Amino acid sequence: MSDENLATADGAKNLGWRVTFAAMGINLALGILYTWSVIGKGIPEDWGWTQTDKSWPYSIACLVFSLVMVPAGRLQDRIGPRFVATLGGILVGVGMIVASLTTSPMGYILGFGVLAGAGIGFGYAAATPPAVKWFNAARTGMIAGIVVSGFGLASVYAAPLANWLIATYSLQTAVMVLGIAFLIVVVGLAQLLAPPPKGYVPAGAAPKAGGSSARKSEDYTPMQMLGTPQFYLLWFMYACGAGAGLMIIAKLASIGELQAGVKLGFILVATLAVGNGAGRILAGMASDKLGRQQTMFGCFVFQAVLIILLSRASEGSPLASTVVLALVSALIGANYGANLALFPSITKDYYGLKNFGVNYGLVFTAWGVGGFMLALLAGKLYDKYQTFAYAYYGAATLLAMAAVATFLVKSPHAAAEAAEAPQPAAEGQAD
C-alpha cells in the first residue's frame, strides 16, 4: 500500500503530530553528521591524517547529502516519505559500518562521505514535507523548526556518546556501534511517516480562492522555480549562512584544542548542538510572526559578529575559557540552525507545496556547496598558515553579503502581481 493510500484510509484522522515527532526522531539519528569534529579529533595519530584529510569525509558528506536531496525530494513527492526515509536509514547504517572497517581517508570518504551522506539526504528529504502538509500556513515555520531541530540536537547525546565509545573502546568500534543503532532507529521511525490524503485542508487554513488558477499560481514546478531570480538569491544566502556554520561545526573540537587550549572539545560540540536545535524552533516561530527576510537578516549579522568574536579566542585570553567558548558555540549553533528552519519555510511560501520536496532539494544544494567549500577551505588554510583566522574572516564577509541580499529578495508572487497590476493612465489621457 502506498503512503498516500494509507493516509487516505485513515480518513479524517489527523496524524500531524505523530508524523512531526517521528520525523524529528529520524533527524535526531541523522544528525550524526554534526559529531564529525569529535570523530575526526578521535582519529589516532598513527593513522597519519592531516587536517585536510580530516576535512574530506565531512565535506564530501555535506556535498553528497545536498545533491541527493534533489532526487530524494522528487521520490518523496511521487511515492511518499516512508520508502525514501527507509532507504536513508539503510544507507546511513551501511556507510558507517563500511567506515568502521578501514583506517584510510579514502575508506572514510566512501563510507561516511558518500554512503552515509547519501543516506542522510534521503532521510532528511522525507522528514519535513509530510509534517508541514498536515498544518496550516501560519504554523509552517514552527513545524519545520520542530522537525529539523532533531538534526541539530543530535550532537547533545551523540557527541558525548561518540567521545565515550572512542575513549572506552576505539574509534572503529564507536563508528560501528553508531551505524548499527542508527540503521535500526531510522528504519523503524520511517514506518510512521505518512502524508495527508488528497483534498485534506488543515484546521485553520484560509479557504481557497475560487477557481483553480489561484492555486496553480502558488505551485511552481522545479523548472519554473529555476526561472525566477529569487531562487538564485535564496541559494546564495543559504550557501553563505549554512557554509559558515558548517565550517565551525566541522572544526569546533579542533578549534577548542588547537586555538584556545580547551581539551574538552566534545562539550563545545554538545552546547553548539543545543543552540542548533533551539535556534531552528525559535527562528521558525519568529519568522511566522516577524517575516522570513527580517529573521534571516538578524541571524546573518549576529553570526558574523560571533565568528569574529571566536577568532579572538586564543589561548590565554578571557574568551578562551570553556564556559565562554561553550556560550559562543551555542549561539553560533542557534544562528546556523535558523537557516534549516527559515529556508524550507520560505521555499514553501514562495513556490508552494505540490513540488516542495524537489524544490527544496534544489535550494538545499546551497547548503552542501557552502559546507563543502568552507569546511574544506578551513582545513587547507590551517595546514598552510597554522591558524583558522583567514577562514573566520572569509566566513564573516560572506555572512555580511547574505545580510545585504535579504533586502533584495521578495516573493515571486508579489513580483508577478506587481507586473500584472494595471498601470495608471498617462497624464492627459481621457478616462
N, C-alpha and C positions, 0 to 999 in steps of 0.2 A: 504493500500500500504506500502511495506517495505521501510526502509530508502534507501536501495541500489537501488530499482526500482525508487524511487523518484529522486535520484541523476542521474540515467541513463536517466530518462525522461528529465532532464534539459539539456541533451546533452553536448555541448562544453562549456556551460556557467560555468565560474569559480566562485564557491561560497566560495573560500578560506577565504577571509577577513570577509565575513558575518559570517561564521562558527567560525572563530577565535575570533571575538568580542562577539558573543553570548556565546561562551564557557568561555571567560573572565568574562562576566556578571554573568554567573552561579557561577563561583568561587568567585565573589565578595559577593554573598549571602552565599555560603557555608563556607566562611571564618569566620563565627560567632564563629567557634571553637576557634579562637585566642582571642576572647574577654572574655574567661573564667576567666582570672585573675580579670577582672572588676566585672563579675557576682559573682565570689567567694568572692571577697572583700565586695560585697554588701549584703552578707548573714547576716541577723540580728544576733546579739549576743545571743538573747533569743532562737534561734534555737538550740544552744548548739553544733555547729560543731567545731571540732578540725581542725588544718592544714592538718592532714592526711585525714579527712573526705572531706575536700575541694579539695584534690588531686584526690580522687577516680572518680568522674564523668568525669573529663577531661582525666585522664589516661585511663579509660575504653573506652571513645570516640575515643582516638587515636588508641587503640588496635583494636577495632571493625572496625573502618574506614579502617585500613590497611588490616585486614583479609577479609573484604567484597570486597576489590579491586580485589581479585583473581576471585571469581565467577562473579563479575560485569564486569571485563575485558573480561572474556570469553563470557558473554552475549553480550557485546559491539562488539566483533569481529564477532559474529554469526548473531545477529539480528539488529545491528546498534545502534547508540547512543541515538536516540530520546526516545525510550521506557525506556531505562536504566536511563537517566537523569530525566525523568518524575517521575519514581518510587523514585528516590533520593529526589526530591523536596517534594513529599508527605510524605516520612518518616521523613525528617528533620522537616517539619511543625508539624506533629503529635507528634513527640518526644518532641519538645519544648513546645507544648501545654500540654502534659502529665506532664512535669516537672513543669509547672506553677501552677499545681493543687495540689502540695504537698510541704511540708517543710522538708521532711526527706532525709538524704543522699541516701537511697535506691531508693526513688522516682526519684531523680535526676540521679542516676546511670542508672535506666531504661529508663527515658525519654531522658535526654541529652546524657548519655553514650552509651546506646545500640541502641535506635531507631534513634536519630539524628546522632550518629556516623555511623550507617549503611547507612543512607540516604546520608551523606557526601561522603561515599565510592562509592555509586552508581553514584552520580552526578559527582564526580571528575574523576572516571574511564571513563566516557563518554565524557569528555571535551577535553582532549589533543589529543587522537588518530585521530578523524576525521579532526582536524585542521592541524596537521603535514602532513597528507596524501595529502593535496592539494598543498604542496610546495616541492621544490627540496631539496636534502640533505644538500646543503650549507646553507639553512635557518632553519634547524631543531632547533638549539639552540635558535635562535631568536623567532621563532613561539611558541615553548614550553615555553619560558620565558614570552612572552606576555600573553598566556593563563593562566599560573599558577600565574602570577603577581596579578591577580584578587583576588586570595585566600589570598595572603599576604597583599594586600592593604585594605582588608575588614575592618580591625580594625581602619583605618583612620576615617571612618564615624561611624562604629558600636560601637567602644569603647566610644566616646563621647555621641552617641545616647543612648546606654545602660546606661551610667552613669546618663544622664539627666532623662531618664524614671524611673530609680530606685529612684533618689532623688525627683522627682516630684510626682510620683505615689507610686510604690512599686516594689520590685524585682519580685514578681509573675506577676504583670501587664506587666512589661518590657519583661519578657520571653514570655508571651502570645502574645504580640503585634509583637515581632520579629518572632515568629513562624508562625503566620498567614501571615505576609508580605513575608517571605522567601519562603513559600509554593507557593504563587501566582507568585513570580518572577521567581523561578527556573522552575516551570512547564511551564510558558509562554515562557521563552527563550529556553527551551528544544525543542520546536517545530521548531526552526531554525537550529538545528544541522542536518547535512547530510554528509555522506562520498562521495568521488568522485566515478564515475562509474567505472566498471571493464575496465581494459585496459587504464585507464587515465594515462597520462605521464605529470608530472608538467613541466611548462615552465622552460627552462634552465637546465633540468635534462640531465645527461650524457646518451648517447644511451646505451641500454642493450647489454651485450656481446652476441655473437652468441650462439644459443643453450639454453637449459633450465637448464643445470647443474650449470651454474654460479649463476642463480637466486636462485636455491634450496639451494646452499651453504650459502646464506645470511639469509634465513628464518629458524630459529630454532623453533622446537616445544617446548612446555614447558619442556617435559622430556629430550630433547636434551640439552636445556639450563641448566637444573639442573645437567647434567652430565659434565659440564665444571667447572674447578676451578675458572674461572673468576667470575662466579655468586656469589660464596661464599665470594670472596674478595670484590666485589661490595656491597654485603649485609652487610658485617661488616663495611665498610666505611660509608655506608648510615646510619646504626644504630648509629654510633658514631656522625656523623655530624648533623643528624636530632635530635637525642636524646638530645644533648647538647643544641640546640636551643629551642626545645620544653620545656625543663626543665625551661629555663629562661622565656619563654612566659607564662608558667603556673603560675609562682610565681612573675612576674615582679611588679605588683601593690603592692603586699605584701613586696617584696624586697625594693621598694621605701619607704614604710612607716615603716616597722619593722627594717630595717637595716640602711637606710640613713635618715630617718625622713622626707621624701618627701611626702606630703599629696596628691598631685595631680597625683596619680598613673596612671590615665587614659591617661594623657599626655604622659607618658613613653610608654604606650601600643600603642598609636596612632603613635608616632615617630618611634617605632620599626616596625610598620606596613608599614610606608613609606619606610624604609630601606628594609624590607622584599619584598615588591613589586618591588622596583627598582633593588634590588640585583638579582632577578630572570631574569629580562630582560638583565641587564648588564653582568651577568655571562654567560647567554646563548649566547649572542653576542661574548663575549670574547672567549668562548670555541670553537666557529665556526672558530675563527682566530688563537688562540694560542694552542688549543688542550684541550680535556676534562680533562686529568690527570693533566696537568700543572695548569689549573684553579682550580681544586679541591685542589691541594697541597697548593696553596696560600690562599684559603678560610679556610682550616682546621687550618693552622698555625696562621693566623690573628685572627680567632675565639678563639683559645686557649689563645692568648695574651689578647684579650678583656675580656674574662671571669675572668682571673687573675686580670685584672685591676678593674673589677666590684667588686671583693672580697675585694678590699681596700677601697671601698666607704662607710665607716662607718660614722655615724652621727658626724658632726663637721669637717670632713676632706674636703679639697678642691674638692675632687671628688664627694661629696655628694650634690652638688647644682643641682637644677632641670635642668639647661641648660646643664651641663656636663653629667649628667645621661641620658638626652634625646639624646645627641650625641652618647654616648656609646650604648644606646639602639638601635638607628638607625643602627649603624654599626654591632651590633650583629644580628639584623634583616636581614641586607643585606647578611651577610655570611651564616646565616641559610637558607634564601630564595634561595641562589645559589644552594643548594642541590636539590631543587624542579625543577630546570631547567636542571641541569647537569645530574642527574641520569636517567630521561626519555630519554634524548638525547643519552647518552652512551648506554642505553638499546637498542634503535633503531639502533645505529651504530653497536653494537656487534651481535644482534640477529634478526634484520630485522623487517619489518612492518606487515607481514602476521598475526602473532600471538602477535602483540605488546601489545594489551590490557591485555591479561592474563599474558604475560611475565613480563610486567612492574608491574602488580599486585603482582606477586611473589617477585620481587625485592622490591616493596613498603612495604611488610610486615616488612622490616627492620625499616622503618620509625615508624610504630606503636609499635614495640617491644622496640625500643630505647626510644621513647616518653613515653611509659607506665612505663618502668623501672626507667628512670631518674627523671621523674616528681614525681612519687610516692616516690622514694627514697629521693628526696629533702624535701618533706613534713615530712616523717618519721624522717629524720636526724634533721630537725628543731625542731620537737616536743621533741626529745630526748636531743639535745645539745643547743637549742635556738640560733642556728646560721646556715647560709647557707654555711659556709666556706668549710665544708667537701664535699658538693655536687659540689661546684665550682672546687675544686682540682681534684676530680674524673673525671668530665667532661673534664677538660683541658688535663688530662692524656690520655683519650680515643681519643681526637682530635689529639694529637701528634702521637698516634698509627695509626690513619687513614691516617695522612700525610705520614708516612713511607710506608703504604700499597700502596699509589699511584705509587711508584716506582716498585711495583711487578706486577701490573695488566696490561695486554695487550690484544688486540683484539684476540678472538678465531680464527678468520680468519687468522691472522698473524701467530699464533701458528701452525695452520693446514698447512698453506703453507710452513712454515719452516720445518715441519716434512716430507712433501711430496717432498721437493726440492731434486734433485739428489745430491748424496754425491760425493765429489771429489774422483778420483781414488786413490787407495792405492799406496804408494810410490813404484816404481819399477814395477807397473803393466803395461802391454802392453796397448797401445792406441787401 
